[in-house]
Amino acid sequence: MKARRKAAVRCTKLVYKIIRNTGQGNGTSLPGCAARLLAPEILADLSGMVREKTIVTMGTNGKTTSNNLMCKALEDAGKKVVCNRLGANMPNGIITAYALAAAADGSLDADYACLEVDELAAASVLPLLKPDCILLTNIFRDQLDRYGEPDLICQKLKAAIDSVPDAVLVINGDDIFSCTLAGECRNPRIVYGINEAAFAQDDAAGTCDSLFCRSCGHRLTYLFHHYGHLGVYHCPGCGMSRPLPAYTASDICFDADACSFSLNGYRMTARIRTAYSIYNTLSAYAALCGAGADTAHFAEAVRDFDYGNNREAEFLINDTLIRLYLIKNPIGLQLKFALLQKDPAPKDILLLINDNAQDGMDVSWLWDVDFGSLHTANTASVIAAGLRRYDVELRLKYEEIPCRVSNDPEASVEALLESGSKNLYILVNYSGLYRTKRMLQNLANAREGGTQA
């Protein structure tokens, strides 16, 4: 096995180098595929070399941010960490992360592993990783053609978690799906959540994936929502209620592009503008504590952490501020609309929606989003682009929101640079993200004074 592992690691590094040098992609999956062909057991073999703890992050939203924040906090504490930083969370991506971290002789020098794992891949991956701690961020509707409804996601996750019953399960107590799932598992558990109505209630608008008690079917009552179905809930029928969290954020205060809050008594400041980033920070802290890791440098890690994770970016081109955001599902887009409403300035919006395999080919989720909220967002113009631009146009038509359709996003951006509001938001799903980011970078490079913020 040692010879096969050595060959597989070297092959991974070579394939990765070729992909990166030729600009053919990020090199996160294909190298791992090559490694698995040479050494089918390489994932279990390398994961067994981690000296201290393996932490796995799963859930619909926030996986990459929470996972990378944990990695940074551990590295700030002097630990060596294996991490799939770019969010390649299928088996090949996880193998790539391990193999790139290994030495040329196939050995691995790592104290921790922080790994984001796809929910549908978890059943086959978790028994190989043997995690000490599992962080479950939340469960929302996401890519219906692939995942199905949240009930099906819960079934898949339960099968995966049941395969590692000794792992500490860290759950979002404000998410009834996660709480119900945890109650069906044998794992020891830790609960985190937010006890106060800290977010604007506009954020809670839009789709709610769970209105009824998962135990008795009675309609839930909420003391307040944070957003979607997250909040402090109670069932009048059977008495089930949201559990009291062991880890919580409080005294949350947003100020311009930053936020300050207390996390179990420690005051922290983070460069964030969105409510869900509070959850990402809280979940990362709870998971580190659940794994018994050193959190002495956590506040420092939070202060310096880039919450964009290559999925958000800002550019200043021709005096136009351009904000690029990834959106993947109904709650993600709803929260971005809430962010737009908090910006009082006139703004142009470019919605670029594709339906490639990595996006999810079912775009019916567009009808679950409250597009009517754009009426109160001081919108100067809306442009629909991408493969499903006409679906976006139709959705906006039902809300009586004027919309232009574009089959050339770059030309549309260039026109807005000349005659737009000087405040442009670009919302794009996954397959268009990096292409759009490269396009904006090229536009910035081509214009004097153009910069990425």
N, C-alpha and C positions, 0 to 999 in steps of 0.2 A: 504493500500500500504506500509506503514512503516514497518509492520511486514514481508511482503513478501521481501521487500528490505533488511531488516536485515538478514533474512534467506539466501537470495541469496548471500549477501556479505560474510557471514560466510562460506557458501558452497564453494564459489570461493577460499577463503583463504585455506580451508582444501584440496580441490582438487589440488591446486597449490603446497602445501606443500608435498603432497603424490608424485606427479610427480617429483618434484625436489629431494626429498630424495631417490627415487628409481632409479634416473638417467634415466628416461624414456623420457626425452625431456626438453624443456625450460618452459613448462607450460604456454604458452601464449594464447592458443585458447580454449582448453577443459574446463578450469575453467569458462570462459565466456559463453560457451555453457550451462554449468550446471546452471549458474546464470540466463540465459535467460529463461530456462525452469521453474524456480521457480518464476521469476518476469519478464514477457515479456516486460514490460515498463521500465526496470531498466536503460537503456541507457539514455533515455530522462530525467528520474528522477534525476540521478546522475549528468548529464551534466548541469542541471538547477541550481545546487548548486555552480558552479564556480562563484566566487565573481566578478572577473574583466573581463577578455577576454578569448575567445576560438579561437585558431589559428589552422586551418586545412592546411596540406600540401599534395598536389597531384601532379602527373606528372610521367613520365617514369623513369627518373634517378635522383638521389640525394635526394629523399624524406627523407630517414632515417637520413642522415648526416645533412641536413638543419634543420629538426625537432629537432634533439638532440642538435644541436648547439644553437638553440633558447631556448631550455629548460635550458641548462647550463648557458646561459647569464642571464636568468630570475632568476635562483637559486642563481647565484653569486650576484644578486641585492637584495637577501633576500626574494624572492617570493617563495611560495609553488606551485608546478607545477605537474599536472597529465600528464604523457607522456608514450606512447607505445614505449619505447626505442629500443626494439629489432626488430621493424619493422613489428609487427603483426597488419596489417592494415585492416583486414576484421572485420565485426561486432563483432565476438566473441573475437578477440584480443583486440579491443577497450574497450569492456565491461570488460575484464580482467584487463586492465590498471586502469580503474575507480574503480573497486571493490577492487583491491589490495591497492589502495590509500585511500579507505574509512576506517572509524573506524568500530569496531565490531558491533556498534549499527546502522550501516547503514548511518551515517552522513559523509559528505565530507568536509574536511578543505583544500581548494585549492583556490589560487588567480587566477591562469591561467591553461588552458589546452592546450598543444601542441600535436596535434594528426596527425599522418600520416594516410591517408585514401586511400584505393585502388580505382582506377578510376571507376571500374565497380560496386563497392559497394556504391559509393558516392551518387547516386540518392536516396537510401533508408536511408543512414546514416546522410547526411547533415541536412535534416529537423529535425532530433532528436537532433543533436548537436547544431544547430542554431549558427554557427560560426560568430564571428565578423570580421574575416579576413581569406581569402583563398589565400594561396601561390601556384602558379602553376609553377613548376620548368622548365619543357620542355615537348615536345611530340615527341617521336620517335617510330619506330616500336619495338614491344616487345611482345613475346609470341603470334604469329599469330593465333594459334589455339584457344586462349582465347580472345584476344583483337581485332584481325583483323587489318586492315590497320589503319594508323593514322586518316584518315577521320572518321572512326567509333568511335575511341576513343574521338574525338572532339565532336561528336554527344552525346555520353554518358555524357561527362563532361558538355556540355551546359545544358542538362536536369537537372543535379545535381545543377549547379550554379544558374540556373533560379529559383530553389526552395528556395533560400536564397538571394533575390535581394538586401538586405541591407548590405550584407557582402562586405568589401573592397577586391577587387580582385587585387592581386600582381602578375604581369606577367613578364616573360623574354622577353624583347623587341627584342632580337636578334633571337628569335624563331618565324618564321612566322606563324606556327600553333597556338601558344598561342596568338599572336596578332590578328589574324583573329577571333579566338574564342572570345576573349575579346570584339571585336567590335560588336559581335552579342548579347552580354549580357548587361543587364541594370545596372549592378553593378558599383559603383564608382571604379576607378582603379588607380593603381600605377605601373609605369614601371621601371624596372632595366635593366642594360645591360653594356657591355664593349665597350668603344668607340675606343679602339686602337687595332691594330693587335699584340696582346701580346704573342701569342702562335706560336710555330714552325709550319710552313705550312704543315709539314708531318702529324701533328695531324688532318688536314682537309681532309686527304685522305680517300678513302673508300666510303661507301654509303652516298648518300644525299637524304633524304626523301622528299624534296620539291624543285623542279626546276622551278615551274611555279607559277604565281600570283594566289592567291586564289580567287581573285575578277574577273579578266578579262581573265585569262588563258595565258597571255603573259609570255614568259620566263624571269625570274628574272635576274638581273645583281647584282653582289656583288662587293663592294669596297674591302672586304676581308672576308674570312671565319675564324671562330675560329676552329670549327670542325663540321663534319656532315653538316647540313643545318643552323647552328647557325652562325650569322655574321651580317654585315651591308649591307643590301639589298635595292634594288630599282626596281620598275616595270616601264620600258620604255613605257608600254602601257597605263596604267591608272594613273600613277604618284604616286601610293601607295609606301610608303617607311617606313623603320624601324623608329619607333618613338624615339624621344630624351628621354633618360632615366632620371628619377629623382635621381636615385642612381646608381653610377658607381664605378668600380675599375680602378685605373690607376697606372702608373709607376710600373708595375709588374716586379719583379726580382726574378728568381729562383736561389738558391744557395745551392748546395748539397741536403740535405733532407728538406730544408725549403724554404719558399717563403715570400717575403715582398711586400707590395702593399699599396697604398693609397685608402681608401674607404671614398668617400665624404670628403676628406681633412684630415682624420685621418690615420696616418701611422700604419700599423699592420704587425705582423710577425706570420706565421702559420707553423706548421710542416706538410707540404704537398709537394708532388712531382708531382702531376697531375694537368692538366689545369682545369678539371671540378671542382676541389675543390674550385677554385676561385669563380665559379658560386654559389656553395653551400653556401659559406661565404656571398657573396653579397646578395643572395636571402634571407638568414636568417635575415640579417640586415634590408633589405627593408621591410620584413614582420613585424618585431618588430616595426619599425617606422609606418607602416600602421595600426598596432593595438594600436598605442599610448603608447607603452611600454617603460620602462626605458632602454636605451642603454648605460648608463654610464660605465657599466662593460663589454661591448662587446669586446673591444680590448683584455682585460685580458682573457676573455673566449676563444677567438680565439687562443691566445698564448698557452693555456694549454689544448686545446681540442684534443681528440684522433680521428682523421679523419678516422681511420680504422673501428670503430664501430663494432668490432668483425667480420668484413667481409674482413679484411686484417690482415696479421700477418707476422712477421719475426722471423726466428729461426737460430741459429748458432749451427751446429752439425758437429763434426769431421772437423772443419775448413771450412765447407761448409755453405755459406749464402743462406738460403732458404727464398724466398718471396712468400707468398700465397695471391692470389687475387681472388675475386669473379668477374665473368663475366656473364651477363644475356642476352645480346642482341648484335646486330651488332656494334653499336657505342661504347658500353662498351669494346668489344674485340679489336676494332680498336684502341681505346685510350691506351689500355694496350700494343699493339704492338708498338705504338709510344713511350711508356715509355721504352720498351725493346731496341729500337733503340738508345735511349739517353744514354744507358749503354754501353760503348765501350768494356768492358771485354767480353771474351768468355763466353757463357752461355748455359746451358741445359734448355729445356722447356718441361714441362709435361702439356698436355692439357687433362683435364678430363671433358668430356661432357656426361651428362645424359639426359634422356627425360621423367623423372617422371612428375607428374601433376604439381608440384610446379616449375619445370623448363620450362614448355612448351613442348608439345609432338612433335611439328613441329620444326625440326632443319634445315629447308631449309635456315634459316638466315645465316648459315655458308658460303653460296655462295655469300652473300652480303659483306663479309669482304675481304679486300685486304691481303690475306695471303702471297702474293709475297713480302710484306715489310720485311718478315723474312730473305730474301736474304741479306739484308743490316743490320742485327741485330747481326752479329758475332755469329751465332748460332752454337754451338758444336754438339748438338743432339736435336731431337724432338721425344717425346713419346706421343702416343695417347692412352688414357685410358677412362674408363667409358662405359656406355651402348651403346653409339654411337661412339665408338672408330674407327669403320671401316668407318663411314661417314667422320670423321676427316682425316683418312688416305687417303681416296679418294680425299678429297678436297686438301690436300697437294700434292698428286700425280700430280694433274693438274698444280700445280705451280712448279713441279720438285724439291720438297723439300724432302729429305730423311726422312723417319719416321719409327719408330718401334712401334708395337702395343703391349700393355700390358693388361692382364686381372688381374694383381696383382700390383696395384700402390705402395703398401708398399714395395714390393720386388724391384720394379724399383727404388724407392727412396733410398733404402739401397744399391743397386748396384752403384748408382751415388755418394753416400757418400764415397764409396771406390775408384772409378775410374772416377768420373766425373770432370767437369770443376771447381768445388768448388763454382759455382755460378748458383743456380737453381731457376727457376721461375715456380710456379705451378699456372695454370689458371683453375678455376673450376666453373661450374655453381651451382645453389643453393643447390640442394639436396645432393651434395657431399661436400659442404663447411665444415660443422661442423665435419663430419666424418674424412675428411682429416686433419683438424686442430687438432683433438684428436690424430690421428695417428702420426702427427709430434711432438706433445707434449710428447707422449709415447716414441718415438724414442729419443727425447732430454733427457728425464728422465733416459733412459736406458744407456746413454753414458756419461761418465765422461766429464764434461765441456760443455755438451749440454744445451743451454738456449733458451728461447723465448725472443727476443729483445723487 
